[in-house]
């Protein structure tokens, strides 16, 4: 929002950074525009009217390589390719007047700029123009906070996509380098150049083989532990019916002992009553009638047998309880063995997971080093003073190089867009938001106290 005009001093001055943006010439952002600009400079033709030399506002906006969220990819026109079609498979010395690397230099002179412009960053960021008053800064700060959440997720996605595109292009470069090596045959200089690649490839293979051996070893160890676990569970299952039988015997003998003790108590009471009856029947004489004597003798004999049966039953109960305790002990040992196997298997799984992660990272790092070395070797061949690559090979390399540059530029564009907000306007808006929240909280506390 522009500041109000003063009746005495006239309109408010334009802020410095807005003035710089207004006076900053628009840079040509496509290869066709740069070639047109170079042609006009050579012919001395005057520039067209507009923001920059030979560029109007529609050219600048139309040349932005930005993926707008509200525009589907199908509606965005692909930029015209400035790469000439390959005409022959002869070595690269025949291009650009026979000068080595001239075509690469010419392509670099018309290639799109690698650094994203402020206009492109602003379009991707979507924060809008920063205000200079306090109240509009609140809306700006809210918009920045909301937009940055979206941009953070978008940056992570773009990083992953850019890395994938980069590695895919490098693998295609590896295929190109393999076909080149097969074409040149036994060239000592090429062999010396590609020897580090062979070493890195051997490192990738050795790392992959070590990871495969580690996986096989972990699978074998896990299979052995699984066998121990099955054996322990089988032993526990075998002890289960044995314990059930031992428990039934203990319960049966316990019931027998209880019954015999009850019989013994009853016989003791009957014997006491028999003695009392005999004493009453004897009266003043010393001897009771014979039937009382026989009754007392039978009860004492029965009590003696019951006492002996109780002793034998208690001995049997102790033996049955010992058997049950032994079965319980073996079941407990089986349970401990099973728990130990489970613990060892869990530790093995954690160790296997850690080694798998470390091994995969080592393989990935070695493969990325090989891909980076492949790209460097192919660039060295393309920029060599002695032309070695054919026109077709150079064309393929330039296409892959353009893919790498585009991926890197897109990633840089979104990373810069994430932090492209105006710090002062954002700070003012956040300050007002915090102050308003504090004032609202104080008002709520005051109203609550009054009520």
Secondary structure, DSSP 8 states (H G I E B T S, - for coil): -----BTTTBS----HHHHHHHHS-----SHHHHHHHHHHHHHT----SSSBTTB-HHHHHHT-----TTS-GGGS-------------SBGGGSGGG-TTHHHHHHHHHS--SS--HHHHHHHH------SSHHHHHHHHHHHHHHHHHHHHHHHHHHHHHHHHHHHHHHHHHHHHHHHHHHH-S-HHHHHHHHHHHHHHHHHHHHHHHHHHHHHHHHHHHHHHHHHHHHHHHHHHHHHHHHHHHHHHHHHHHHHHHHHHHHHHHHHHHHHHHHHHHHHHHTTSS---HHHHHHHHHHHHHHHHHHHHHHHHHHHHHHHHHHHHHHHHHHHHHHHHHHHHHHHHHHHHHHHHHHHHHHHHHHHHHHHHHHHHHHHHHHHHHT-SS--SBHHHHHHHHHHHHHHHHHHHHHHHHHHHHT-S-HHHHHHHHHHHHHHHHHHHHHHHHHHHH-
